[in-house]
Amino acid sequence: MNKVILFNHWPEGLPVATDFKFIEEEIPVPKEGEILLKTLYVSVDPYLRGRMKDVKSYIAPFKLGEPISSALITQVTKSSNDKFKEGDFFLGYLDWKEYQISTGAGLTRVDPDAASLSSYLGILGATGLTAYMGLKEIGLPKPGETVVVSGAAGAVGIAVGQIAKIMGCRVIGLAGSDEKVETLKSRFKYDEGINYKTTKDLTAAIKALCPEGVNIYFDNVGGEVSDAVLANLTYKSRIIVCGAIALYNDVEPALAPRVEWRLVVNSATMSGFLLSDFSDQIPAGIQQLTTWFKEGKIIQSETIVKGFDQIPSAFTGLFTGQNHGKMVVEI
């Protein structure tokens, strides 16, 4: 039988087990022109929480009673399509199923000999591209500038730090434990780090490390952490709004300091973005990330959870800091 995870209930706050529903169905048989895919790795990402709200957004919400979907690494186990061979590996945005039928549309072939399969969900996939495009196109980094990254020990944050160092910047990471801060510095080339959970005055701590101000802020978190960074902007600062994981599970909007005057007095710019904004540059971005990866200039960091049944708990673990780098479920 084939296990499937359905979207069962609109979450209130942090998603819980009853917001997901496991069912079993027969493993399908591919018809002419179709292939049967076996799921090997599942990407769980913070943006999926936004699809669990019945509100207008850049991507449609999940539908109750239907499978949840995300980026998956799959293998062809049966093929009735001459363009796809059994045993080949593909990346695609697919349903949370152990097995599923595809015509091949939207699939990208991945090479297990060039990198680990899970890397194509992380540093060589949307994670790495998000970090690269956001920093390069919105941050416009210059050698010697100071970059501050929130959620620095998350998948995108780790990639941003490494890329910013390649571009000649000084990089400071904000993370949720002393262990994560130390790892940022020892493995991922961060110059400094701050444990925002134990630092009593985060604004002052950032000022101490950035006496001339923050040139670029790559924001993965939002909330009070971002308030502290925005209090330390300098002239012509650039704020890259990639995510706001601190706010995704809020039931009521939080009151916060107003940012407009800080942007005005610093002639700063603040911009959100979607990876699709740079769709024409993605092939070149993949090529650049792959080159750096092969040269050892960037490395993958991941937390791998094993078992199809663990997908929901791995997803909710993103919001409680259970991951170091990219969270991936291995089936």
C-alpha positions as CSV (number, residue, x, y, z in Angstrom):
1,M,0.0,0.0,0.0
2,N,1.0,3.6,-0.6
3,K,1.1,6.1,2.3
4,V,-0.2,9.6,1.7
5,I,-0.4,12.7,3.9
6,L,-3.4,15.0,3.5
7,F,-4.0,18.5,4.7
8,N,-6.7,17.9,7.3
9,H,-7.3,21.1,9.3
10,W,-6.4,24.8,9.2
11,P,-3.8,25.3,12.0
12,E,-4.2,27.8,14.8
13,G,-0.7,28.8,15.8
14,L,1.9,26.0,15.5
15,P,0.6,23.1,13.4
16,V,-0.3,20.0,15.4
17,A,-0.6,16.3,14.5
18,T,-4.4,16.5,13.8
19,D,-3.8,19.1,11.1
20,F,-2.4,16.3,9.0
21,K,-4.1,13.0,8.0
22,F,-2.4,9.8,6.9
23,I,-4.2,7.5,4.5
24,E,-3.3,4.5,2.5
25,E,-4.1,3.8,-1.2
26,E,-3.0,1.3,-3.8
27,I,0.3,1.9,-5.5
28,P,-0.7,3.2,-8.9
29,V,0.3,1.7,-12.2
30,P,1.7,4.0,-14.9
31,K,-0.3,4.2,-18.2
32,E,1.2,4.9,-21.6
33,G,3.3,8.1,-21.4
34,E,3.5,8.0,-17.6
35,I,6.1,7.0,-15.0
36,L,5.9,5.8,-11.4
37,L,8.0,7.8,-9.0
38,K,9.3,6.6,-5.6
39,T,9.9,9.3,-3.0
40,L,13.4,9.3,-1.6
41,Y,13.7,12.7,0.1
42,V,11.2,15.3,1.1
43,S,11.9,19.0,1.7
44,V,10.1,20.7,4.5
45,D,10.2,24.5,4.5
46,P,8.9,27.4,6.5
47,Y,6.9,28.8,3.5
48,L,4.6,25.8,3.6
49,R,3.1,27.3,6.8
50,G,1.8,30.2,4.6
51,R,0.0,27.7,2.5
52,M,-1.9,26.5,5.5
53,K,-3.8,29.8,5.8
54,D,-6.9,30.5,3.8
55,V,-5.6,33.9,2.6
56,K,-4.5,35.4,-0.7
57,S,-0.7,35.0,-1.2
58,Y,1.8,34.5,-4.0
59,I,0.9,30.8,-4.0
60,A,-2.4,29.1,-3.5
61,P,-3.2,27.6,-0.1
62,F,-3.4,23.9,0.3
63,K,-6.9,22.4,0.0
64,L,-8.5,20.5,2.8
65,G,-8.6,16.8,2.2
66,E,-6.0,16.9,-0.5
67,P,-2.3,15.9,-0.4
68,I,0.3,18.4,0.9
69,S,3.1,19.1,-1.6
70,S,6.7,20.3,-1.6
71,A,10.0,19.7,-3.3
72,L,10.9,16.0,-3.5
73,I,13.7,13.9,-4.8
74,T,12.3,10.8,-6.5
75,Q,13.4,7.8,-8.5
76,V,11.7,6.3,-11.5
77,T,10.7,2.7,-10.6
78,K,8.5,2.0,-13.6
79,S,8.4,3.8,-16.9
80,S,5.9,3.8,-19.8
81,N,7.5,6.9,-21.2
82,D,10.5,6.6,-23.6
83,K,12.0,9.8,-22.2
84,F,12.5,8.4,-18.7
85,K,14.5,5.4,-17.7
86,E,13.9,3.3,-14.6
87,G,16.5,4.1,-11.9
88,D,16.9,7.8,-12.9
89,F,16.6,10.5,-10.2
90,F,14.5,13.6,-10.5
91,L,13.6,16.8,-8.5
92,G,10.0,18.0,-8.6
93,Y,7.3,19.8,-6.6
94,L,5.1,16.8,-5.8
95,D,2.7,15.4,-3.3
96,W,3.6,13.9,0.0
97,K,3.2,10.3,-1.2
98,E,5.5,7.3,-1.1
99,Y,4.7,6.6,-4.7
100,Q,3.0,8.7,-7.4
101,I,2.3,8.9,-11.1
102,S,3.9,11.6,-13.3
103,T,4.0,12.5,-17.0
104,G,7.5,13.9,-16.3
105,A,6.2,17.5,-16.6
106,G,8.1,19.9,-14.3
107,L,10.7,17.3,-13.3
108,T,14.4,18.1,-13.3
109,R,17.0,15.4,-13.6
110,V,19.6,15.3,-10.8
111,D,23.0,13.5,-10.8
112,P,23.7,11.4,-7.7
113,D,27.4,11.2,-8.8
114,A,27.9,15.0,-8.7
115,A,26.5,15.6,-5.2
116,S,24.4,13.9,-2.6
117,L,20.7,13.7,-3.7
118,S,19.6,15.7,-0.7
119,S,21.9,18.6,-1.8
120,Y,19.5,19.3,-4.6
121,L,16.9,20.2,-2.1
122,G,19.4,22.5,-0.3
123,I,22.5,24.3,-1.3
124,L,22.1,23.3,-5.0
125,G,18.4,23.8,-5.1
126,A,15.9,26.5,-4.1
127,T,17.6,27.1,-0.8
128,G,21.0,28.0,-2.3
129,L,19.3,30.0,-5.1
130,T,17.2,32.0,-2.7
131,A,20.3,33.0,-0.7
132,Y,22.3,33.8,-3.9
133,M,19.6,35.7,-5.7
134,G,18.4,37.7,-2.7
135,L,21.9,38.7,-1.6
136,K,23.3,39.4,-5.1
137,E,20.3,41.2,-6.7
138,I,18.8,43.0,-3.7
139,G,21.7,43.2,-1.3
140,L,24.2,44.4,-3.9
141,P,27.1,43.5,-1.7
142,K,30.4,45.2,-1.9
143,P,33.7,43.9,-0.5
144,G,34.2,45.1,3.1
145,E,30.5,45.7,3.9
146,T,28.9,44.2,7.0
147,V,26.1,41.7,6.4
148,V,23.8,40.6,9.3
149,V,21.7,37.4,8.8
150,S,18.8,36.3,11.0
151,G,17.9,32.7,11.1
152,A,21.6,32.2,10.3
153,A,21.7,28.5,11.3
154,G,18.8,27.7,9.0
155,A,19.1,26.4,5.5
156,V,19.0,29.8,3.7
157,G,21.0,31.6,6.5
158,I,23.9,29.1,6.2
159,A,24.0,29.6,2.5
160,V,23.9,33.4,2.7
161,G,26.8,33.5,5.1
162,Q,29.0,31.4,2.9
163,I,28.1,33.4,-0.3
164,A,28.6,36.7,1.4
165,K,32.1,35.7,2.5
166,I,32.9,34.7,-1.1
167,M,31.8,38.2,-2.1
168,G,34.3,39.8,0.4
169,C,31.8,40.8,3.1
170,R,32.1,40.7,6.9
171,V,29.2,38.4,8.1
172,I,27.4,38.3,11.5
173,G,24.8,35.6,12.2
174,L,21.9,35.6,14.7
175,A,21.0,32.1,15.9
176,G,19.1,30.5,18.8
177,S,21.8,28.7,20.7
178,D,25.5,29.0,21.6
179,E,26.1,25.7,19.8
180,K,24.6,27.1,16.6
181,V,26.6,30.3,16.9
182,E,29.9,28.3,17.3
183,T,29.0,26.2,14.3
184,L,28.4,29.2,12.2
185,K,31.9,30.5,12.9
186,S,33.8,27.2,12.8
187,R,32.1,25.6,9.8
188,F,30.4,28.2,7.7
189,K,32.8,31.1,7.7
190,Y,30.7,33.6,9.8
191,D,32.9,36.2,11.4
192,E,30.8,36.7,14.5
193,G,27.5,35.4,15.9
194,I,25.0,36.3,18.6
195,N,22.6,34.0,20.5
196,Y,19.5,36.1,20.3
197,K,17.7,33.9,22.9
198,T,20.1,34.6,25.7
199,T,21.3,38.1,24.8
200,K,19.5,40.6,27.1
201,D,19.9,43.6,24.9
202,L,20.1,42.5,21.3
203,T,20.2,46.0,19.8
204,A,23.3,46.8,21.9
205,A,25.0,43.5,21.1
206,I,24.6,44.2,17.3
207,K,25.8,47.7,17.7
208,A,28.9,46.4,19.5
209,L,29.7,44.1,16.6
210,C,28.7,46.7,14.0
211,P,30.0,50.1,15.3
212,E,29.7,51.6,11.8
213,G,26.2,50.1,11.3
214,V,24.7,47.3,9.2
215,N,25.1,47.6,5.4
216,I,23.0,44.6,4.5
217,Y,20.4,42.8,6.5
218,F,19.2,39.4,5.2
219,D,16.0,38.8,7.1
220,N,14.7,35.3,7.5
221,V,12.9,35.8,10.9
222,G,11.1,39.1,11.3
223,G,9.7,40.1,14.7
224,E,11.8,41.4,17.6
225,V,15.0,40.1,16.2
226,S,14.6,42.2,13.1
227,D,13.6,45.2,15.2
228,A,17.0,45.0,16.8
229,V,18.9,44.9,13.5
230,L,16.9,47.7,12.0
231,A,17.9,49.9,14.9
232,N,21.5,49.5,13.7
233,L,21.2,50.5,10.0
234,T,23.7,52.8,8.3
235,Y,23.6,55.0,5.3
236,K,22.2,53.3,2.1
237,S,21.5,50.1,4.0
238,R,19.7,47.3,2.1
239,I,17.2,45.1,3.8
240,I,16.4,41.8,2.1
241,V,13.1,40.3,3.4
242,C,13.3,36.6,2.6
243,G,11.0,35.3,5.4
244,A,9.4,35.9,8.7
245,I,9.4,32.6,10.5
246,A,8.9,34.3,13.9
247,L,5.5,35.5,12.7
248,Y,4.1,32.6,10.7
249,N,2.2,31.0,13.6
250,D,0.9,34.2,15.1
251,V,-2.9,34.2,15.6
252,E,-3.1,38.0,16.0
253,P,-0.8,40.5,14.3
254,A,2.0,41.7,16.6
255,L,2.5,45.3,17.4
256,A,6.0,46.4,16.5
257,P,8.2,49.5,16.0
258,R,7.4,51.4,12.9
259,V,10.3,51.1,10.3
260,E,9.6,54.0,8.0
261,W,11.6,56.6,9.7
262,R,14.6,54.4,10.0
263,L,14.5,53.9,6.2
264,V,14.2,57.6,5.6
265,V,17.0,58.8,7.9
266,N,19.4,56.1,6.5
267,S,18.3,56.4,2.8
268,A,17.8,52.7,3.2
269,T,15.8,50.3,1.0
270,M,13.7,47.3,2.1
271,S,12.5,44.7,-0.3
272,G,10.8,41.4,-0.2
273,F,11.3,38.9,-3.1
274,L,10.3,35.6,-4.5
275,L,12.8,33.3,-6.3
276,S,10.6,33.4,-9.3
277,D,11.3,37.1,-9.6
278,F,14.7,36.0,-11.0
279,S,13.6,33.1,-13.1
280,D,15.7,34.2,-16.1
281,Q,18.8,34.1,-14.0
282,I,18.2,30.7,-12.3
283,P,20.3,28.6,-14.8
284,A,23.3,30.9,-14.3
285,G,22.7,30.8,-10.5
286,I,22.7,27.0,-10.5
287,Q,25.9,27.0,-12.5
288,Q,27.6,29.4,-10.1
289,L,26.5,27.5,-7.0
290,T,27.6,24.2,-8.5
291,T,31.0,25.6,-9.3
292,W,31.5,26.9,-5.8
293,F,30.2,23.6,-4.4
294,K,32.7,21.6,-6.5
295,E,35.5,23.9,-5.4
296,G,34.6,23.5,-1.7
297,K,33.8,27.2,-1.3
298,I,30.2,26.3,-0.1
299,I,29.0,23.2,1.7
300,Q,25.7,21.7,2.5
301,S,24.4,21.6,6.0
302,E,21.3,19.5,6.7
303,T,19.3,17.8,9.4
304,I,18.0,14.5,8.1
305,V,15.0,12.9,9.7
306,K,14.2,9.3,8.6
307,G,10.8,7.9,7.9
308,F,7.7,9.0,5.9
309,D,5.6,9.1,9.1
310,Q,8.0,11.8,10.5
311,I,7.3,14.4,7.8
312,P,4.8,16.4,9.8
313,S,7.0,16.5,13.0
314,A,10.0,17.5,10.9
315,F,8.0,20.3,9.4
316,T,6.8,21.7,12.8
317,G,10.4,21.2,14.1
318,L,11.4,24.1,11.9
319,F,9.5,26.5,14.1
320,T,11.2,25.3,17.4
321,G,14.7,25.4,16.1
322,Q,15.3,21.6,15.8
323,N,17.2,21.9,12.5
324,H,20.8,22.8,11.7
325,G,20.7,23.9,8.1
326,K,18.3,22.3,5.7
327,M,15.6,20.0,7.2
328,V,15.1,17.0,5.0
329,V,13.1,13.8,5.5
330,E,14.7,10.6,4.1
331,I,12.1,8.0,3.2
